[in-house]
């Protein structure tokens, strides 16, 4: 059985970085990733990926602050 602090600490493990694959982009003007969603192909631009990553990083930081508040109350 985990203590409450151990459970919160487990939630705070770092988010792994996406694997980076070297690419030859010399002739590429804009990098676009096509993904399939609900049977339809959807374009996902790299700017959207950066925004999504920034959002998740912000959510992670907010969670860390909340966990620290809970842990300090429970001490």
Biopython code that builds the backbone (N, CA, C, O; Angstrom):
import numpy as np
from Bio.PDB.StructureBuilder import StructureBuilder

atoms = [
    (1, "UNK", "N", (0.845, -1.182, 0.000)),
    (1, "UNK", "CA", (0.000, 0.000, 0.000)),
    (1, "UNK", "C", (0.887, 1.241, 0.000)),
    (1, "UNK", "O", (1.822, 1.342, 0.795)),
    (2, "UNK", "N", (0.596, 2.171, -0.881)),
    (2, "UNK", "CA", (1.382, 3.398, -0.981)),
    (2, "UNK", "C", (0.832, 4.458, -0.040)),
    (2, "UNK", "O", (-0.374, 4.529, 0.198)),
    (3, "UNK", "N", (1.723, 5.274, 0.488)),
    (3, "UNK", "CA", (1.259, 6.434, 1.243)),
    (3, "UNK", "C", (0.794, 7.480, 0.242)),
    (3, "UNK", "O", (1.104, 7.398, -0.946)),
    (4, "UNK", "N", (0.054, 8.452, 0.727)),
    (4, "UNK", "CA", (-0.447, 9.495, -0.163)),
    (4, "UNK", "C", (0.711, 10.247, -0.818)),
    (4, "UNK", "O", (0.646, 10.575, -2.003)),
    (5, "UNK", "N", (1.758, 10.517, -0.062)),
    (5, "UNK", "CA", (2.909, 11.234, -0.615)),
    (5, "UNK", "C", (3.590, 10.420, -1.708)),
    (5, "UNK", "O", (4.010, 10.978, -2.721)),
    (6, "UNK", "N", (3.705, 9.097, -1.515)),
    (6, "UNK", "CA", (4.311, 8.245, -2.538)),
    (6, "UNK", "C", (3.474, 8.245, -3.807)),
    (6, "UNK", "O", (4.019, 8.236, -4.911)),
    (7, "UNK", "N", (2.154, 8.255, -3.658)),
    (7, "UNK", "CA", (1.288, 8.287, -4.835)),
    (7, "UNK", "C", (1.481, 9.582, -5.604)),
    (7, "UNK", "O", (1.582, 9.561, -6.830)),
    (8, "UNK", "N", (1.536, 10.717, -4.900)),
    (8, "UNK", "CA", (1.726, 12.000, -5.575)),
    (8, "UNK", "C", (3.108, 12.088, -6.205)),
    (8, "UNK", "O", (3.262, 12.628, -7.301)),
    (9, "UNK", "N", (4.111, 11.558, -5.516)),
    (9, "UNK", "CA", (5.468, 11.594, -6.057)),
    (9, "UNK", "C", (5.531, 10.817, -7.357)),
    (9, "UNK", "O", (6.204, 11.236, -8.299)),
    (10, "UNK", "N", (4.840, 9.692, -7.418)),
    (10, "UNK", "CA", (4.820, 8.898, -8.640)),
    (10, "UNK", "C", (4.201, 9.685, -9.785)),
    (10, "UNK", "O", (4.638, 9.551, -10.928)),
    (11, "UNK", "N", (3.194, 10.503, -9.502)),
    (11, "UNK", "CA", (2.566, 11.323, -10.533)),
    (11, "UNK", "C", (3.521, 12.375, -11.077)),
    (11, "UNK", "O", (3.350, 12.841, -12.203)),
    (12, "UNK", "N", (4.513, 12.751, -10.300)),
    (12, "UNK", "CA", (5.418, 13.822, -10.694)),
    (12, "UNK", "C", (6.641, 13.348, -11.466)),
    (12, "UNK", "O", (7.559, 14.133, -11.707)),
    (13, "UNK", "N", (6.669, 12.088, -11.855)),
    (13, "UNK", "CA", (7.799, 11.620, -12.648)),
    (13, "UNK", "C", (7.826, 12.393, -13.960)),
    (13, "UNK", "O", (6.773, 12.693, -14.522)),
    (14, "UNK", "N", (9.018, 12.719, -14.455)),
    (14, "UNK", "CA", (9.122, 13.556, -15.654)),
    (14, "UNK", "C", (8.419, 12.947, -16.859)),
    (14, "UNK", "O", (8.364, 11.728, -17.027)),
    (15, "UNK", "N", (7.889, 13.827, -17.684)),
    (15, "UNK", "CA", (7.267, 13.411, -18.938)),
    (15, "UNK", "C", (8.399, 13.118, -19.918)),
    (15, "UNK", "O", (9.254, 13.978, -20.131)),
    (16, "UNK", "N", (8.428, 11.923, -20.523)),
    (16, "UNK", "CA", (9.532, 11.609, -21.429)),
    (16, "UNK", "C", (9.499, 12.500, -22.670)),
    (16, "UNK", "O", (8.434, 12.858, -23.173)),
    (17, "UNK", "N", (10.691, 12.846, -23.147)),
    (17, "UNK", "CA", (10.805, 13.629, -24.373)),
    (17, "UNK", "C", (10.434, 12.732, -25.552)),
    (17, "UNK", "O", (10.754, 11.544, -25.549)),
    (18, "UNK", "N", (9.761, 13.291, -26.562)),
    (18, "UNK", "CA", (9.481, 12.476, -27.746)),
    (18, "UNK", "C", (10.794, 12.118, -28.438)),
    (18, "UNK", "O", (11.757, 12.884, -28.402)),
    (19, "UNK", "N", (10.818, 10.968, -29.056)),
    (19, "UNK", "CA", (12.035, 10.548, -29.741)),
    (19, "UNK", "C", (12.272, 11.450, -30.942)),
    (19, "UNK", "O", (11.362, 11.706, -31.730)),
    (20, "UNK", "N", (13.491, 11.923, -31.073)),
    (20, "UNK", "CA", (13.855, 12.791, -32.179)),
    (20, "UNK", "C", (14.536, 11.950, -33.256)),
    (20, "UNK", "O", (15.460, 11.188, -32.973)),
    (21, "UNK", "N", (14.069, 12.099, -34.485)),
    (21, "UNK", "CA", (14.642, 11.380, -35.606)),
    (21, "UNK", "C", (15.267, 12.404, -36.534)),
    (21, "UNK", "O", (14.571, 13.302, -37.009)),
    (22, "UNK", "N", (16.573, 12.293, -36.809)),
    (22, "UNK", "CA", (17.193, 13.264, -37.710)),
    (22, "UNK", "C", (16.580, 13.168, -39.100)),
    (22, "UNK", "O", (16.349, 12.077, -39.621)),
    (23, "UNK", "N", (16.322, 14.325, -39.688)),
    (23, "UNK", "CA", (15.727, 14.366, -41.021)),
    (23, "UNK", "C", (16.490, 15.356, -41.876)),
    (23, "UNK", "O", (17.076, 16.310, -41.364)),
    (24, "UNK", "N", (16.483, 15.129, -43.170)),
    (24, "UNK", "CA", (17.064, 16.068, -44.110)),
    (24, "UNK", "C", (15.952, 16.991, -44.570)),
    (24, "UNK", "O", (15.152, 16.630, -45.434)),
    (25, "UNK", "N", (15.902, 18.191, -43.989)),
    (25, "UNK", "CA", (14.836, 19.150, -44.294)),
    (25, "UNK", "C", (15.318, 20.264, -45.215)),
    (25, "UNK", "O", (14.721, 21.341, -45.231)),
    (26, "UNK", "N", (16.370, 20.036, -45.973)),
    (26, "UNK", "CA", (16.923, 21.094, -46.812)),
    (26, "UNK", "C", (15.918, 21.647, -47.806)),
    (26, "UNK", "O", (15.940, 22.844, -48.094)),
    (27, "UNK", "N", (15.046, 20.817, -48.332)),
    (27, "UNK", "CA", (14.099, 21.255, -49.352)),
    (27, "UNK", "C", (12.674, 21.366, -48.824)),
    (27, "UNK", "O", (11.726, 21.466, -49.602)),
    (28, "UNK", "N", (12.525, 21.349, -47.507)),
    (28, "UNK", "CA", (11.195, 21.404, -46.913)),
    (28, "UNK", "C", (10.911, 22.821, -46.456)),
    (28, "UNK", "O", (11.693, 23.411, -45.710)),
    (29, "UNK", "N", (9.781, 23.370, -46.907)),
    (29, "UNK", "CA", (9.397, 24.726, -46.510)),
    (29, "UNK", "C", (8.659, 24.685, -45.186)),
    (29, "UNK", "O", (8.930, 25.497, -44.301)),
    (30, "UNK", "N", (7.735, 23.759, -45.038)),
    (30, "UNK", "CA", (6.947, 23.649, -43.818)),
    (30, "UNK", "C", (6.766, 22.179, -43.491)),
    (30, "UNK", "O", (6.345, 21.388, -44.336)),
    (31, "UNK", "N", (7.083, 21.827, -42.273)),
    (31, "UNK", "CA", (6.938, 20.436, -41.855)),
    (31, "UNK", "C", (5.509, 20.185, -41.407)),
    (31, "UNK", "O", (4.996, 20.876, -40.526)),
    (32, "UNK", "N", (4.869, 19.197, -42.014)),
    (32, "UNK", "CA", (3.497, 18.858, -41.677)),
    (32, "UNK", "C", (3.443, 17.362, -41.411)),
    (32, "UNK", "O", (4.004, 16.567, -42.165)),
    (33, "UNK", "N", (2.770, 16.987, -40.343)),
    (33, "UNK", "CA", (2.577, 15.586, -40.015)),
    (33, "UNK", "C", (1.111, 15.256, -40.228)),
    (33, "UNK", "O", (0.235, 15.921, -39.675)),
    (34, "UNK", "N", (0.840, 14.234, -41.024)),
    (34, "UNK", "CA", (-0.535, 13.807, -41.226)),
    (34, "UNK", "C", (-0.855, 12.699, -40.239)),
    (34, "UNK", "O", (-0.100, 11.736, -40.108)),
    (35, "UNK", "N", (-1.969, 12.838, -39.552)),
    (35, "UNK", "CA", (-2.424, 11.804, -38.634)),
    (35, "UNK", "C", (-3.848, 11.429, -38.999)),
    (35, "UNK", "O", (-4.604, 12.240, -39.534)),
    (36, "UNK", "N", (-4.201, 10.193, -38.702)),
    (36, "UNK", "CA", (-5.560, 9.749, -38.985)),
    (36, "UNK", "C", (-6.376, 9.828, -37.708)),
    (36, "UNK", "O", (-5.985, 9.303, -36.666)),
    (37, "UNK", "N", (-7.528, 10.501, -37.809)),
    (37, "UNK", "CA", (-8.400, 10.673, -36.656)),
    (37, "UNK", "C", (-9.824, 10.391, -37.097)),
    (37, "UNK", "O", (-10.334, 11.039, -38.010)),
    (38, "UNK", "N", (-10.461, 9.438, -36.460)),
    (38, "UNK", "CA", (-11.830, 9.040, -36.798)),
    (38, "UNK", "C", (-11.973, 8.718, -38.284)),
    (38, "UNK", "O", (-12.970, 9.071, -38.913)),
    (39, "UNK", "N", (-10.960, 8.042, -38.837)),
    (39, "UNK", "CA", (-11.029, 7.622, -40.225)),
    (39, "UNK", "C", (-10.695, 8.709, -41.227)),
    (39, "UNK", "O", (-10.685, 8.445, -42.430)),
    (40, "UNK", "N", (-10.421, 9.924, -40.771)),
    (40, "UNK", "CA", (-10.072, 11.022, -41.668)),
    (40, "UNK", "C", (-8.622, 11.423, -41.431)),
    (40, "UNK", "O", (-8.126, 11.361, -40.306)),
    (41, "UNK", "N", (-7.950, 11.834, -42.499)),
    (41, "UNK", "CA", (-6.575, 12.304, -42.365)),
    (41, "UNK", "C", (-6.590, 13.773, -41.987)),
    (41, "UNK", "O", (-7.243, 14.589, -42.637)),
    (42, "UNK", "N", (-5.860, 14.099, -40.924)),
    (42, "UNK", "CA", (-5.813, 15.465, -40.411)),
    (42, "UNK", "C", (-4.361, 15.928, -40.423)),
    (42, "UNK", "O", (-3.474, 15.206, -39.968)),
    (43, "UNK", "N", (-4.115, 17.136, -40.946)),
    (43, "UNK", "CA", (-2.765, 17.683, -40.932)),
    (43, "UNK", "C", (-2.474, 18.278, -39.561)),
    (43, "UNK", "O", (-3.307, 18.973, -38.980)),
    (44, "UNK", "N", (-1.288, 17.996, -39.059)),
    (44, "UNK", "CA", (-0.887, 18.549, -37.768)),
    (44, "UNK", "C", (0.449, 19.254, -37.977)),
    (44, "UNK", "O", (1.469, 18.608, -38.217)),
    (45, "UNK", "N", (0.438, 20.572, -37.885)),
    (45, "UNK", "CA", (1.643, 21.360, -38.121)),
    (45, "UNK", "C", (2.551, 21.334, -36.901)),
    (45, "UNK", "O", (2.089, 21.159, -35.774)),
    (46, "UNK", "N", (3.843, 21.509, -37.136)),
    (46, "UNK", "CA", (4.805, 21.455, -36.036)),
    (46, "UNK", "C", (4.527, 22.535, -34.998)),
    (46, "UNK", "O", (4.819, 22.337, -33.818)),
    (47, "UNK", "N", (3.964, 23.682, -35.412)),
    (47, "UNK", "CA", (3.616, 24.731, -34.444)),
    (47, "UNK", "C", (2.586, 24.201, -33.452)),
    (47, "UNK", "O", (2.660, 24.499, -32.260)),
    (48, "UNK", "N", (1.629, 23.418, -33.937)),
    (48, "UNK", "CA", (0.630, 22.829, -33.042)),
    (48, "UNK", "C", (1.282, 21.853, -32.067)),
    (48, "UNK", "O", (0.885, 21.772, -30.904)),
    (49, "UNK", "N", (2.268, 21.124, -32.536)),
    (49, "UNK", "CA", (2.973, 20.188, -31.656)),
    (49, "UNK", "C", (3.696, 20.949, -30.549)),
    (49, "UNK", "O", (3.685, 20.525, -29.393)),
    (50, "UNK", "N", (4.325, 22.069, -30.900)),
    (50, "UNK", "CA", (5.022, 22.885, -29.899)),
    (50, "UNK", "C", (4.036, 23.456, -28.883)),
    (50, "UNK", "O", (4.308, 23.460, -27.682)),
    (51, "UNK", "N", (2.890, 23.937, -29.368)),
    (51, "UNK", "CA", (1.874, 24.487, -28.465)),
    (51, "UNK", "C", (1.350, 23.409, -27.523)),
    (51, "UNK", "O", (1.159, 23.650, -26.331)),
    (52, "UNK", "N", (1.121, 22.223, -28.068)),
    (52, "UNK", "CA", (0.628, 21.115, -27.253)),
    (52, "UNK", "C", (1.656, 20.739, -26.195)),
    (52, "UNK", "O", (1.302, 20.508, -25.038)),
    (53, "UNK", "N", (2.910, 20.677, -26.579)),
    (53, "UNK", "CA", (3.972, 20.343, -25.620)),
    (53, "UNK", "C", (4.047, 21.403, -24.522)),
    (53, "UNK", "O", (4.203, 21.073, -23.347)),
    (54, "UNK", "N", (3.936, 22.677, -24.906)),
    (54, "UNK", "CA", (3.976, 23.763, -23.919)),
    (54, "UNK", "C", (2.791, 23.659, -22.959)),
    (54, "UNK", "O", (2.935, 23.895, -21.759)),
    (55, "UNK", "N", (1.622, 23.304, -23.493)),
    (55, "UNK", "CA", (0.438, 23.139, -22.654)),
    (55, "UNK", "C", (0.654, 22.024, -21.633)),
    (55, "UNK", "O", (0.378, 22.203, -20.446)),
    (56, "UNK", "N", (1.147, 20.870, -22.095)),
    (56, "UNK", "CA", (1.376, 19.755, -21.181)),
    (56, "UNK", "C", (2.433, 20.101, -20.139)),
    (56, "UNK", "O", (2.312, 19.705, -18.980)),
    (57, "UNK", "N", (3.464, 20.833, -20.538)),
    (57, "UNK", "CA", (4.492, 21.241, -19.580)),
    (57, "UNK", "C", (3.889, 22.145, -18.515)),
    (57, "UNK", "O", (4.206, 22.016, -17.332)),
    (58, "UNK", "N", (3.016, 23.063, -18.935)),
    (58, "UNK", "CA", (2.350, 23.965, -17.997)),
    (58, "UNK", "C", (1.447, 23.186, -17.039)),
    (58, "UNK", "O", (1.441, 23.444, -15.836)),
    (59, "UNK", "N", (0.692, 22.240, -17.575)),
    (59, "UNK", "CA", (-0.177, 21.416, -16.734)),
    (59, "UNK", "C", (0.647, 20.618, -15.724)),
    (59, "UNK", "O", (0.257, 20.484, -14.564)),
    (60, "UNK", "N", (1.771, 20.096, -16.165)),
    (60, "UNK", "CA", (2.659, 19.334, -15.285)),
    (60, "UNK", "C", (3.168, 20.214, -14.151)),
    (60, "UNK", "O", (3.183, 19.793, -12.994)),
    (61, "UNK", "N", (3.587, 21.440, -14.479)),
    (61, "UNK", "CA", (4.088, 22.360, -13.456)),
    (61, "UNK", "C", (2.986, 22.718, -12.463)),
    (61, "UNK", "O", (3.228, 22.775, -11.257)),
    (62, "UNK", "N", (1.772, 22.961, -12.971)),
    (62, "UNK", "CA", (0.645, 23.266, -12.084)),
    (62, "UNK", "C", (0.345, 22.094, -11.155)),
    (62, "UNK", "O", (0.059, 22.290, -9.974)),
    (63, "UNK", "N", (0.412, 20.881, -11.687)),
    (63, "UNK", "CA", (0.193, 19.690, -10.866)),
    (63, "UNK", "C", (1.260, 19.590, -9.780)),
    (63, "UNK", "O", (0.955, 19.265, -8.633)),
    (64, "UNK", "N", (2.502, 19.868, -10.139)),
    (64, "UNK", "CA", (3.591, 19.809, -9.167)),
    (64, "UNK", "C", (3.351, 20.788, -8.024)),
    (64, "UNK", "O", (3.603, 20.460, -6.865)),
    (65, "UNK", "N", (2.866, 21.985, -8.342)),
    (65, "UNK", "CA", (2.574, 22.986, -7.310)),
    (65, "UNK", "C", (1.462, 22.487, -6.395)),
    (65, "UNK", "O", (1.566, 22.598, -5.173)),
    (66, "UNK", "N", (0.399, 21.940, -6.978)),
    (66, "UNK", "CA", (-0.721, 21.439, -6.180)),
    (66, "UNK", "C", (-0.294, 20.275, -5.294)),
    (66, "UNK", "O", (-0.710, 20.194, -4.139)),
    (67, "UNK", "N", (0.520, 19.386, -5.814)),
    (67, "UNK", "CA", (1.002, 18.247, -5.029)),
    (67, "UNK", "C", (1.843, 18.740, -3.861)),
    (67, "UNK", "O", (1.729, 18.224, -2.749)),
    (68, "UNK", "N", (2.679, 19.730, -4.108)),
    (68, "UNK", "CA", (3.505, 20.282, -3.026)),
    (68, "UNK", "C", (2.627, 20.898, -1.944)),
    (68, "UNK", "O", (2.926, 20.770, -0.757)),
    (69, "UNK", "N", (1.542, 21.570, -2.345)),
    (69, "UNK", "CA", (0.609, 22.140, -1.362)),
    (69, "UNK", "C", (-0.001, 21.034, -0.504)),
    (69, "UNK", "O", (-0.053, 21.150, 0.721)),
    (70, "UNK", "N", (-0.461, 19.970, -1.146)),
    (70, "UNK", "CA", (-1.081, 18.855, -0.421)),
    (70, "UNK", "C", (-0.065, 18.204, 0.509)),
    (70, "UNK", "O", (-0.372, 17.904, 1.663)),
    (71, "UNK", "N", (1.135, 17.989, 0.007)),
    (71, "UNK", "CA", (2.167, 17.356, 0.834)),
    (71, "UNK", "C", (2.524, 18.215, 2.036)),
    (71, "UNK", "O", (2.765, 17.684, 3.120)),
    (72, "UNK", "N", (2.564, 19.537, 1.866)),
    (72, "UNK", "CA", (2.923, 20.403, 2.989)),
    (72, "UNK", "C", (1.810, 20.432, 4.042)),
    (72, "UNK", "O", (2.096, 20.580, 5.230)),
    (73, "UNK", "N", (0.557, 20.293, 3.627)),
    (73, "UNK", "CA", (-0.564, 20.254, 4.572)),
    (73, "UNK", "C", (-0.547, 18.944, 5.350)),
    (73, "UNK", "O", (-0.881, 18.920, 6.535)),
    (74, "UNK", "N", (-0.162, 17.858, 4.690)),
    (74, "UNK", "CA", (-0.185, 16.535, 5.317)),
    (74, "UNK", "C", (1.037, 16.244, 6.177)),
    (74, "UNK", "O", (1.118, 15.165, 6.763)),
    (75, "UNK", "N", (1.981, 17.156, 6.274)),
    (75, "UNK", "CA", (3.198, 16.905, 7.079)),
    (75, "UNK", "C", (2.947, 17.136, 8.527)),
    (75, "UNK", "O", (3.853, 16.973, 9.344)),
]
sb = StructureBuilder()
sb.init_structure("model")
sb.init_model(0)
sb.init_chain("A")
sb.init_seg("    ")
for serial, (resi, resn, name, xyz) in enumerate(atoms, 1):
    if name == "N":
        sb.init_residue(resn, " ", resi, " ")
    sb.init_atom(name, np.array(xyz, "f"), 0.0, 1.0, " ", f" {name:<3s}", serial, name[0])
structure = sb.get_structure()
